[in-house]
Amino acid sequence: MPLLVKLSSTLRKSVPGYDPFTGMAVEVTPGMDVAGLLADLDIDPGEVKIIMLNERSAKLQSKLSDGDRLGRLTSYEFAPD
């Protein structure tokens, strides 16, 4: 089933060829959760601090459905002092 993924911050660097303007369409299996999708994208779940699923706050265990929009996957990066 198709899903639109929008990454922000340093997570964009984790996915080769990611386009920040359009995001990326991915195929997920029914019943997959956010953590499973992150694993498929080779993104460490520990790096993700904010998850928005269909414009609402979500968790790593949130199940994905056909046509969902997963956005604002954000990690925090702090500049060294």
Buried (B, 14 or more C-beta within 10 A) or exposed (E): BEBBBBBBBEBBEBBEEBEEEEBBEBEBEEEBBBBBBBEEBEBEEEBBEBBBBEEEEBEBEBEBBEEBBBBBBBBEEEEEE
